[in-house]
Amino acid sequence: MVDHNNTDFDARPNWIGRLAVLRVCGDIDILTAPALTEAILAVLRDNPAAVIVDLSDVKFLGSAGITALVTAHTRVTETARFIVVADSAATSRPIRLVGLDTILTMHPTLERAVDACADI
């Protein structure tokens, strides 16, 4: 768990086989984006086949959070798949507005993201 004194942010890993699912809650902004990056890098140390960042419970995704996702995508895809779960106006909309939906693998639900990893 990562909680950097921001009661609105939390990132908790859960493993499904070799899939690292990082459930993120709260706001991802300039203050919490480094904690998101830290949480992603922490699960990456355990050599997952895929990292799924579940933003279903994120209320705000600022530019620093988007930058953290792009940076993580670059790091993770060297050794594993990187998938983002986002389907709300607070998460998928900013990702799509800046065109990152063409770079990031996105799914609207965690179930679909896990299903997309069935071949791992």
N, C-alpha and C positions, 0 to 999 in steps of 0.2 A: 504494500500500500504506500502511496505517496500522498502526503498532505502537507503542504508548505504554508501552514498558518492561514490558509484561506478556506473558510468553512464551506464555501461553495464549490470547491474543486476536490476531486478524488480520482485516483486511477488505481484500479485493482486488477491484478492478473489472475486469470483462471486458465487452467490447461485442459484441453480436450485432446488426449493423445499427444501428438507433436505440434498441435496448434496452440499458440499463445493468444488468448483472448484478453485484451486489455479493455476493461469496462471503465469508461470515463464519465464522470458526473460533474455538473456545475458549469462554470465559466472557464473558457480557455482564452486568456488575454495575455498581455505583456508580463503580468506577474506570475501566471501559472504555466505558460508555455514551456519554460525550462523544466518544470516538473514533469510535464508530459513527455518531453524528450528523454529525460532521465528514466522514466518508467518504461519507455519503449526500449531504450538501450539495455536496461536491466533484464528484460525478458529475452532480448537478443543474445545475451551471454550464455543462455541455456540451449542455444542452437535449435530453435524451433524450425519446423518446415514452413510455417506461415505465421505471420503476426497479423491479427485482426484487431483493429482499433475500433471499438464500438462507441460511437458518439450518440447513441440513442437518448441518453439522459443529459446531454450537453445543452445548456440554455443559451450560451453565447459563444460564437467562434470568431475571434478577432483575427486581424492580419498576422499577429505573432503566432497564433495557433495554426494558421494555414502554413506559415513558414516552417513551423515545427513538423507538420505532416509531410511537407515536401522534403525536408532534411532527412526525416526518418525513412521516407520512401527510398531515397538515394542510398542510405546505409543498409537498410533491411534487404533490398532487392539484390544485393551482392551475394546473399546466401539463402534467402527465403522469399516467399511470397509476402506481399504487403497489401492488405485489404482494409478499406475503411467502410464502416457501417454508418450511413447517414441518410436520413429521409425527412428531416424537418426543415422548416424555413430557416431555423437558426444554424443548421449545419450544412445541409446539401446546397442550399441557395448560395452562400458565399463561395463555396468550392466551385460551383458551376459558373458563377459570375466571372471568376478570374480564369476560367478555362481549365482548371485542374482536373475536372472530371474526364478529360481526355488523357491524362497522365496517370492518375490514381485509379486503381481498381476499386469500384464502389458497389455496394449492395444496400438495398433499403432495409434489410433485416439481418439480424445475427444468424438466423436459421439459413437464409440464402447464402450468406458468406461462408458458413461452415459447409454447406452442401457443395459450394464451389471448390472446396478443398478435398472432396471425396477421393480424388485420385492420389492423394499424398499418403 
